[in-house]
C-alpha cells in the first residue's frame, strides 16, 4: 500500500513507483498509448509533466497508469478521521 497524503506529491510518487518497478518513461508511454488511444509522444509528454509536478493525471489516466504498473487505486480512510 502506498499512502499519498499530499496531492502535490502524486506525480513524484508515481515517478518513483515507475522507476522502482523497472519502467522507463518511454516504455510506460508505449503501454499507456495502447491503453488509452493517445499517441506515444503525447503519453511521454504527460508522463514527464506528471513526474515533474507540472500537471497531474486525471482519474481516467491515473487508472491506466496504475494498471500498467500492476496496482489498483483504493480509497483508504484517514487515520486521523
ChimeraX attribute file (.defattr): number of C-alpha atoms within 10 A of each C-alpha:
attribute: neighborCount
match mode: 1-to-1
recipient: residues
	/A:1	8
	/A:2	9
	/A:3	11
	/A:4	10
	/A:5	9
	/A:6	7
	/A:7	10
	/A:8	13
	/A:9	16
	/A:10	20
	/A:11	21
	/A:12	15
	/A:13	17
	/A:14	18
	/A:15	21
	/A:16	14
	/A:17	15
	/A:18	19
	/A:19	12
	/A:20	10
	/A:21	11
	/A:22	12
	/A:23	16
	/A:24	12
	/A:25	19
	/A:26	16
	/A:27	12
	/A:28	20
	/A:29	25
	/A:30	17
	/A:31	18
	/A:32	23
	/A:33	17
	/A:34	14
	/A:35	14
	/A:36	13
	/A:37	10
	/A:38	14
	/A:39	14
	/A:40	18
	/A:41	13
	/A:42	14
	/A:43	23
	/A:44	20
	/A:45	15
	/A:46	19
	/A:47	24
	/A:48	18
	/A:49	15
	/A:50	20
	/A:51	21
	/A:52	15
	/A:53	15
	/A:54	11
	/A:55	15
	/A:56	19
	/A:57	16
	/A:58	8
	/A:59	10
	/A:60	9
	/A:61	16
	/A:62	15
	/A:63	14
	/A:64	20
	/A:65	23
	/A:66	15
	/A:67	14
	/A:68	17
	/A:69	16
	/A:70	9
	/A:71	13
	/A:72	14
	/A:73	12
	/A:74	9
	/A:75	7
	/A:76	8
	/A:77	7
	/A:78	8
	/A:79	5
	/A:80	4
	/A:81	4
